[in-house]
Amino acid sequence: MTTPDCSQNFLPLASQIAIVTGAGRGIGAAVSHRLAALGATVVLTSRTAGQLEELAEAIRAAGGKAEAHALDLRSEESITALMQALKERHGRVDILVNNAGIGSLGHPLHEMDPGAWNDLMATNLRGPYLMIRAFAPMMIAARRGHILNIASLAGHNPLKNGAAYAASKWGLNGLTYSVAEELRDYGVRVSAIAPGSVNTSFGHTEDGSWKIQPEDIAAAVELIVTQADSSFISEIKVRPLQKKKS
Ligand SMILES: NC(=O)c1ccc[n+]([C@@H]2O[C@H](COP(=O)([O-])OP(=O)(O)OC[C@H]3O[C@@H](n4cnc5c(N)ncnc54)[C@H](OP(=O)(O)O)[C@@H]3O)[C@@H](O)[C@H]2O)c1
């Protein structure tokens, strides 16, 4: 087998197209702002079009480039439509941040409704698979690309009363490490970011000032997408500096 030519890997971020799922709020919004500040054209996706339009306006007002595309990760048709639209408009995608996710926390697994299980897995695990299926071929053709999956420390540890969520993130880690092996020979780098508790509205109502801030995750994304071409970062674990205040 011949070694694929990855010498075209370097491309200024100002020429790159980045997709962020779950961009409308929380971690996804911070990551989108950061990628736009680095110069990328950011494709903002989630189900709530209004949040995406607002964010796109804010990014443009700050001098960045952003487009809003409503997308439901549970729908293969929705993802195919996005892929076709971006292929026609830009002809390529350089960065895919699989960030969107939902939780189902606060009850033991045996009390979980099967519909809620399906919804969670469709969003947290099947969604990233469908996005990779749709967008990896463009990256392979270009012999470059970054795929970043926002997993969780819950993908490394047991999570009492959050078994399905933990299972989805353990699964996402396995998917990430395996796809990284499938794509590295094509110059496509696949990474996971595993945050602890982040100060977003994700299942939390209490004071989140002690937690990781969404911008901290955006900084980890920046580190990964600006990595020199000769290597890639498999995973970044991010923890709050302080332990939870009681
Ligand atoms: N916050 C934490 O403590 C924490 C810790 C570790 C890992 N994480 C992970 O970080 C990621 C982002 O979390 P966050 O805290 O920023 O959550 P968030 O504020 O609740 O945002 C989640 C985003 O995902 C989108 N989304 C949900 N279901 C979707 C679907 N079916 N199709 C498309 N988009 C969908 C939501 O938009 P719509 O509802 O409008 O679709 C929203 O934009 C998740 O994967 C989460 O598991 C979070």
The ligand as a Gaussian input file, in Angstrom:
#p B3LYP/6-31G(d) Opt

LIG

0 1
 N      -22.473000      21.116000      30.258000
 C      -21.762000      20.130000      30.771000
 O      -21.593000      20.042000      32.015000
 C      -21.105000      19.123000      29.877000
 C      -20.090000      18.315000      30.414000
 C      -19.468000      17.366000      29.597000
 C      -19.859000      17.243000      28.274000
 N      -20.851000      18.031000      27.780000
 C      -21.236000      17.833000      26.381000
 O      -21.043000      19.027000      25.680000
 C      -21.970000      19.116000      24.584000
 C      -22.653000      20.478000      24.618000
 O      -23.295000      20.617000      25.865000
 P      -23.833000      22.015000      26.419000
 O      -23.582000      21.996000      27.865000
 O      -23.350000      23.146000      25.592000
 O      -25.409000      21.775000      26.191000
 P      -26.612000      22.778000      25.813000
 O      -26.311000      24.146000      26.289000
 O      -27.858000      22.097000      26.262000
 O      -26.558000      22.774000      24.220000
 C      -26.827000      21.605000      23.492000
 C      -26.921000      21.953000      22.028000
 O      -27.240000      20.754000      21.292000
 C      -28.320000      21.030000      20.402000
 N      -29.087000      19.826000      20.121000
 C      -29.733000      19.009000      21.008000
 N      -30.391000      18.041000      20.358000
 C      -30.149000      18.229000      19.024000
 C      -30.570000      17.560000      17.842000
 N      -31.392000      16.484000      17.871000
 N      -30.150000      18.025000      16.645000
 C      -29.340000      19.094000      16.579000
 N      -28.910000      19.791000      17.659000
 C      -29.322000      19.356000      18.871000
 C      -29.132000      22.089000      21.157000
 O      -29.929000      22.876000      20.277000
 P      -31.474000      22.591000      19.950000
 O      -32.120000      22.094000      21.212000
 O      -31.946000      23.918000      19.484000
 O      -31.457000      21.574000      18.864000
 C      -28.031000      22.956000      21.741000
 O      -27.587000      23.903000      20.795000
 C      -22.906000      17.934000      24.745000
 O      -22.516000      16.885000      23.894000
 C      -22.704000      17.504000      26.198000
 O      -22.958000      16.128000      26.388000
 C      -21.476000      18.964000      28.549000

